[in-house]
């Protein structure tokens, strides 16, 4: 005859086991985090390149319609949203501008794109770039059209 136990047997994790699991998870996160952040930054660089391509296409359409690129700093990229009021005027300006949303996109780091005409790197055209993650122009992390 079996004698019943007064206290039922409890199956649970010990504090040591829980701490070991947490330590293993922390080690895995320590190795994975840099790779994840690197991929996030790469995605932002790719998005900036895509935006630069879109702005370039709009600027080229402006050139086809108007016969000139807008000077910088004024009217600069704003000529893609509203007709230039400074310098040369465009007789064939596209109604509604060259961006459907009526405003220029910001780069993935929430900064404005830089536009230089005449270009320093693209002598026959314009320079267009994002200052990148550090927000400082003319550094190694700039995303450019040259």
C-alpha positions in Angstrom: 0.0 0.0 0.0 1.2 3.4 -1.0 1.2 6.2 1.5 0.0 9.5 0.1 2.3 12.4 0.3 1.3 15.2 2.5 2.7 17.9 0.1 2.3 17.5 -3.6 5.5 17.5 -5.5 6.1 20.9 -7.1 8.0 21.2 -10.4 9.4 24.7 -11.1 12.5 26.4 -12.2 15.1 27.4 -9.6 16.5 30.8 -9.4 19.8 29.6 -10.7 18.1 28.1 -13.8 16.3 31.4 -14.5 19.5 33.4 -14.2 21.3 31.0 -16.5 18.6 31.4 -19.2 18.7 35.2 -18.8 22.5 35.2 -19.1 22.2 33.1 -22.3 19.6 35.5 -23.8 21.8 38.5 -22.9 24.8 37.0 -24.7 22.7 36.3 -27.8 21.3 39.8 -27.8 24.8 41.2 -27.4 25.9 39.4 -30.6 22.7 40.1 -32.6 22.2 43.8 -31.7 25.1 45.2 -33.8 24.0 43.2 -36.8 20.4 44.4 -36.5 21.5 48.1 -36.2 23.8 47.7 -39.2 20.9 46.4 -41.2 18.7 49.3 -40.1 21.3 51.8 -41.1 21.8 50.1 -44.5 18.0 50.3 -45.0 18.1 54.0 -44.3 21.0 54.5 -46.8 19.1 52.6 -49.4 16.0 54.8 -48.7 18.1 57.9 -49.1 19.4 56.7 -52.4 15.9 56.0 -53.6 14.8 59.5 -52.5 17.7 61.1 -54.3 16.8 59.2 -57.4 13.2 60.4 -57.2 14.3 64.0 -56.6 16.8 63.7 -59.5 14.0 62.5 -61.8 11.8 65.4 -60.7 14.6 67.9 -61.2 15.2 66.5 -64.7 11.5 66.9 -65.5 11.7 70.5 -64.3 14.7 71.0 -66.6 12.7 69.6 -69.6 9.8 71.8 -68.8 11.7 75.0 -68.0 15.0 74.7 -69.8 17.2 75.3 -66.8 18.0 73.9 -63.3 17.1 76.2 -60.4 20.0 78.0 -58.8 21.0 77.3 -55.2 20.4 78.3 -52.5 17.3 80.1 -53.9 15.0 78.8 -55.2 16.9 75.4 -54.9 14.8 72.3 -54.4 11.7 74.4 -53.4 11.3 75.1 -57.2 10.0 71.5 -57.4 7.1 72.4 -55.2 6.3 76.0 -56.1 7.2 78.0 -59.2 10.5 79.9 -58.8 9.9 83.5 -57.7 13.6 84.4 -57.7 15.9 84.3 -60.7 14.7 82.8 -64.0 11.0 82.2 -64.4 9.6 79.0 -65.9 6.9 79.5 -68.5 6.0 75.8 -68.7 6.0 75.0 -65.0 4.0 71.8 -64.3 0.6 72.6 -62.6 0.8 71.3 -59.1 4.6 71.1 -59.1 6.8 68.1 -59.4 5.9 66.3 -56.2 2.4 64.9 -55.8 2.3 65.5 -52.1 3.3 69.2 -52.5 6.4 68.9 -50.3 9.9 67.6 -50.5 10.8 64.4 -48.7 13.2 64.5 -45.8 16.0 62.1 -45.7 15.7 59.0 -43.4 17.4 60.9 -40.6 14.7 63.7 -40.8 17.0 66.2 -42.4 16.6 68.2 -45.6 18.5 67.1 -48.7 21.3 69.4 -49.9 21.2 70.8 -53.5 24.0 72.6 -55.2 23.7 74.1 -58.7 26.0 74.4 -60.5 27.4 71.2 -59.2 30.8 70.9 -57.7 31.0 67.1 -58.5 28.5 67.0 -61.4 29.9 69.9 -63.4 27.2 69.6 -66.1 24.3 69.3 -63.6 23.7 69.5 -59.9 24.9 67.9 -56.7 22.2 66.3 -54.5 23.0 64.6 -51.2 22.0 63.7 -47.7 24.3 64.4 -44.8 23.7 60.9 -43.6 23.5 59.6 -40.0 25.8 62.2 -38.4 23.9 65.1 -40.0 27.1 66.8 -41.0 27.6 67.5 -44.8 30.9 66.5 -46.5 31.7 63.5 -44.3 32.2 59.8 -45.1 28.6 58.8 -44.4 27.0 61.2 -46.9 24.7 59.7 -49.5 25.2 61.4 -52.8 24.3 61.5 -56.5 27.9 61.5 -57.7 
